[in-house]
Amino acid sequence: MPLTQAIPVARPKRFDVFGVRVSATSYDEVIAWCLDRAAQGKGGTIDLMAVHSLITAARDPKYGAKVNQFDIVAPDGQPVRWALNKFHKTNLTDRVYGPELTFRLCAAAANAGVPIYLYGATDPVLELLEKNLTEKFPALQIVGKFSPPFRPLTPEEDAEVVERINASGAKIVFLGIGCPKQEIFAYEHRSSIKGVQLCVGAAFDFHAGMKKTAPAWMQRYSLEWLFRLCSEPGRLWKRYLVTNTIFIMLALREMLGGSGHGKPIMEEDAEPLATGGQ
């Protein structure tokens, strides 16, 4: 049965974490917001922010300004959730982990009759992903999928991608092309793509069975980075060495009261959001 919503769902409140506007939110709240936007035929942008993406946004003003225009920037990493709780007393009991949100949102979309689109990864990964999702959720409407080239799209290709996604009728668009490419893509298409865009990182690989998730106890104690580092040391060692160290330094500075990033973002003070499908 198609979803209907009588009362619009409010966007979660955002807080300043090292200069990045991070949303104090939960799985249920993000899913409700997505389905509400889908019911209204409106677009939107959502990022699932781990430490790597947080530090990237904090260190790169141009990239950070783009991320700060997103509708929701949920705490994907446990340290990001910890920072919200520590510095803003948000009392979040869980993070909003990209692969888990993808799974839960697909279940909700199947129940609500909301069509989705898969953008990212390789063709073999997308085939496995579609197979696994439809086996798990037979009612899920996957109305399109596309594996973009590992290079910038030409203007013609970009226009074709937008047309293909919009013509599919997708209300939710999962982006799995990695940070920061997926966030830049979502930002640049916030007014042209009609569906809600979610930057879900490696969720495609996990649900396609190409990668394994960390054990629950490692996720709970903020050790997922160690599990992934051991799984892909050559690719990830520099990322975690640099970004984890910077995160610790910024957190220590915050605790010592030296950064000034200690107040919530008031919506009237924030830059206006420009999302698609209005």
C-alpha positions as CSV (number, residue, x, y, z in Angstrom):
1,M,0.0,0.0,0.0
2,P,1.5,3.4,-1.0
3,L,2.6,5.6,1.9
4,T,0.5,8.6,2.9
5,Q,1.6,11.2,5.4
6,A,-0.7,13.8,6.9
7,I,1.8,15.7,8.9
8,P,5.3,16.6,7.4
9,V,8.2,15.1,9.4
10,A,10.5,17.7,10.8
11,R,14.2,17.7,9.9
12,P,16.4,16.6,12.9
13,K,18.2,19.3,14.8
14,R,21.8,19.9,13.8
15,F,24.8,20.6,16.0
16,D,28.3,22.0,15.3
17,V,31.0,19.3,15.5
18,F,34.4,20.7,14.4
19,G,32.6,23.1,12.1
20,V,30.4,20.4,10.5
21,R,26.6,20.5,11.0
22,V,25.8,17.0,12.3
23,S,22.2,15.9,12.9
24,A,21.3,14.4,16.3
25,T,19.0,11.6,14.9
26,S,18.2,7.9,14.8
27,Y,17.3,5.2,12.3
28,D,13.6,5.7,12.8
29,E,13.8,9.4,12.4
30,V,15.8,9.3,9.2
31,I,13.5,6.6,7.7
32,A,10.4,8.6,8.6
33,W,11.9,11.7,7.0
34,C,12.8,9.8,3.8
35,L,9.4,8.2,3.5
36,D,7.6,11.5,4.2
37,R,9.6,13.3,1.4
38,A,8.8,10.4,-0.9
39,A,5.1,10.7,-0.1
40,Q,5.3,14.4,-0.9
41,G,7.2,13.8,-4.2
42,K,10.1,15.9,-2.9
43,G,13.9,15.4,-3.0
44,G,16.5,15.7,-0.3
45,T,20.1,14.9,0.6
46,I,21.3,12.7,3.4
47,D,24.9,11.9,4.4
48,L,26.0,9.1,6.8
49,M,29.0,10.6,8.4
50,A,31.9,8.5,9.7
51,V,35.1,10.0,11.2
52,H,36.8,10.0,7.8
53,S,34.1,12.1,6.2
54,L,33.8,14.3,9.3
55,I,37.5,15.2,9.2
56,T,37.5,15.6,5.5
57,A,34.6,18.1,5.8
58,A,36.3,19.9,8.8
59,R,39.6,20.3,6.9
60,D,38.3,21.3,3.5
61,P,36.2,24.4,3.7
62,K,34.7,24.0,0.2
63,Y,33.7,20.4,0.8
64,G,32.5,21.2,4.3
65,A,30.3,24.0,2.9
66,K,28.6,21.5,0.6
67,V,28.1,18.9,3.3
68,N,26.6,21.7,5.6
69,Q,23.9,22.2,3.0
70,F,22.6,18.6,3.3
71,D,19.2,18.1,4.9
72,I,20.5,15.4,7.3
73,V,24.1,14.5,8.2
74,A,23.6,11.5,10.5
75,P,26.3,10.1,12.8
76,D,27.5,6.9,11.0
77,G,30.5,6.4,13.2
78,Q,30.4,5.7,16.9
79,P,33.0,8.5,17.6
80,V,30.8,11.0,15.8
81,R,27.8,9.9,18.0
82,W,30.1,10.2,21.0
83,A,31.1,13.7,20.0
84,L,27.4,14.8,19.8
85,N,26.7,13.3,23.2
86,K,29.9,14.7,24.8
87,F,29.7,18.2,23.5
88,H,26.0,18.7,23.0
89,K,24.4,16.2,25.5
90,T,22.2,14.8,22.7
91,N,21.9,11.4,24.6
92,L,21.9,9.4,21.4
93,T,21.9,5.7,22.2
94,D,23.0,4.5,18.8
95,R,24.6,5.7,15.6
96,V,23.0,5.6,12.1
97,Y,25.2,3.1,10.4
98,G,25.1,3.2,6.6
99,P,24.7,-0.5,5.8
100,E,22.1,-0.9,8.6
101,L,20.1,2.2,7.5
102,T,20.2,0.8,3.9
103,F,18.7,-2.5,5.1
104,R,16.0,-0.9,7.3
105,L,15.1,1.7,4.7
106,C,14.8,-0.9,2.0
107,A,12.4,-2.9,4.3
108,A,10.4,0.3,4.9
109,A,10.3,1.2,1.2
110,A,9.1,-2.3,0.3
111,N,6.3,-2.0,2.9
112,A,5.3,1.5,1.7
113,G,5.6,0.8,-2.0
114,V,8.3,3.4,-2.5
115,P,10.6,2.7,-5.5
116,I,14.4,3.0,-5.1
117,Y,17.4,3.4,-7.4
118,L,21.0,2.1,-6.9
119,Y,23.8,4.3,-8.1
120,G,27.4,3.2,-7.6
121,A,29.8,0.2,-7.4
122,T,30.5,-2.1,-10.3
123,D,28.0,-4.0,-12.5
124,P,28.7,-7.4,-10.8
125,V,28.3,-5.8,-7.4
126,L,25.0,-4.2,-8.4
127,E,23.7,-7.5,-9.8
128,L,24.5,-9.3,-6.5
129,L,23.1,-6.4,-4.5
130,E,19.8,-6.3,-6.4
131,K,19.5,-10.1,-6.1
132,N,20.1,-10.1,-2.4
133,L,17.8,-7.2,-1.7
134,T,14.9,-8.6,-3.7
135,E,15.3,-12.0,-2.1
136,K,15.1,-10.4,1.3
137,F,12.3,-8.0,0.4
138,P,10.3,-9.4,-2.5
139,A,8.0,-6.4,-2.6
140,L,10.9,-3.9,-3.0
141,Q,10.7,-2.0,-6.2
142,I,14.3,-1.5,-7.6
143,V,13.4,0.6,-10.6
144,G,16.9,1.2,-11.8
145,K,20.6,0.8,-11.2
146,F,23.8,2.2,-12.7
147,S,27.5,1.8,-12.3
148,P,29.2,5.0,-13.2
149,P,32.7,5.1,-14.7
150,F,35.7,5.7,-12.4
151,R,36.2,9.2,-13.8
152,P,34.2,12.4,-13.8
153,L,31.1,12.3,-16.0
154,T,31.0,14.4,-19.1
155,P,28.2,17.0,-19.1
156,E,26.3,14.8,-21.6
157,E,26.7,11.7,-19.4
158,D,25.7,13.6,-16.4
159,A,22.5,14.9,-18.0
160,E,21.8,11.3,-19.2
161,V,22.2,10.0,-15.6
162,V,19.8,12.6,-14.2
163,E,17.2,11.8,-16.9
164,R,17.5,8.1,-16.3
165,I,17.1,8.4,-12.6
166,N,14.1,10.8,-12.8
167,A,12.5,8.8,-15.6
168,S,12.6,5.6,-13.4
169,G,10.2,7.2,-10.9
170,A,12.6,6.5,-8.0
171,K,11.7,8.3,-4.8
172,I,14.9,7.2,-3.0
173,V,18.3,7.1,-4.6
174,F,21.1,5.2,-2.8
175,L,24.6,6.5,-3.7
176,G,27.5,4.1,-3.1
177,I,30.5,5.8,-4.8
178,G,32.6,6.6,-1.7
179,C,33.5,9.7,0.2
180,P,33.8,12.5,-1.0
181,K,32.6,11.7,-4.5
182,Q,29.1,10.7,-3.4
183,E,28.6,13.8,-1.3
184,I,29.7,16.0,-4.1
185,F,27.4,14.2,-6.5
186,A,24.4,14.6,-4.2
187,Y,25.1,18.3,-3.6
188,E,25.5,19.0,-7.3
189,H,22.3,17.2,-8.1
190,R,20.2,18.4,-5.2
191,S,18.0,20.4,-7.5
192,S,17.9,18.1,-10.5
193,I,17.3,14.7,-9.0
194,K,13.8,14.3,-7.8
195,G,14.3,11.5,-5.3
196,V,15.9,11.7,-1.8
197,Q,19.6,11.0,-2.2
198,L,21.4,9.0,0.5
199,C,25.2,8.7,0.6
200,V,25.7,5.2,2.0
201,G,29.4,4.5,1.3
202,A,30.3,0.8,1.3
203,A,26.8,-0.4,2.0
204,F,26.6,-1.8,-1.5
205,D,29.6,-4.0,-1.0
206,F,28.4,-5.3,2.3
207,H,24.9,-6.2,1.2
208,A,26.2,-7.7,-2.1
209,G,28.3,-10.0,0.1
210,M,31.6,-8.6,-1.2
211,K,32.8,-7.4,2.2
212,K,32.1,-8.5,5.8
213,T,30.9,-6.1,8.5
214,A,32.7,-5.9,11.8
215,P,31.4,-8.1,14.7
216,A,28.7,-6.3,16.8
217,W,31.0,-6.0,19.8
218,M,33.6,-4.2,17.7
219,Q,31.0,-1.8,16.3
220,R,29.7,-1.1,19.8
221,Y,33.1,-0.2,21.1
222,S,34.1,2.0,18.1
223,L,36.5,-0.6,16.8
224,E,35.0,-1.1,13.3
225,W,37.9,0.9,11.9
226,L,40.3,-1.7,13.2
227,F,38.3,-4.5,11.6
228,R,38.3,-2.8,8.3
229,L,41.9,-1.8,8.6
230,C,42.8,-5.5,9.1
231,S,40.7,-6.4,6.1
232,E,42.1,-3.8,3.7
233,P,45.4,-2.5,5.2
234,G,46.9,-1.3,2.0
235,R,43.9,0.9,1.1
236,L,42.9,2.1,4.5
237,W,46.0,2.5,6.7
238,K,46.7,6.1,5.8
239,R,43.0,7.1,6.0
240,Y,42.7,5.8,9.6
241,L,46.1,6.9,10.7
242,V,45.5,10.5,9.6
243,T,41.8,11.0,10.2
244,N,41.6,9.2,13.6
245,T,44.6,11.1,14.9
246,I,43.1,14.5,13.8
247,F,39.7,13.5,15.3
248,I,41.4,12.8,18.7
249,M,43.3,16.1,18.6
250,L,40.1,18.1,17.8
251,A,38.2,16.3,20.5
252,L,40.8,17.1,23.0
253,R,40.9,20.7,22.0
254,E,37.1,20.8,22.3
255,M,37.2,19.3,25.8
256,L,39.8,22.0,26.7
257,G,37.4,24.7,25.5
258,G,39.6,26.1,22.7
259,S,37.6,25.7,19.5
260,G,34.3,27.5,20.0
261,H,32.3,24.7,18.3
262,G,30.0,24.3,21.3
263,K,26.6,25.4,20.4
264,P,23.7,23.9,18.4
265,I,23.0,25.2,14.9
266,M,19.9,27.3,15.0
267,E,17.8,26.8,11.8
268,E,17.3,30.5,11.5
269,D,21.1,31.0,11.5
270,A,21.8,28.2,9.0
271,E,22.2,28.7,5.3
272,P,19.0,27.9,3.4
273,L,18.8,24.3,2.1
274,A,18.3,23.8,-1.6
275,T,16.9,20.3,-2.4
276,G,15.3,18.9,-5.5
277,G,11.8,18.0,-6.4
278,Q,10.1,20.9,-4.7
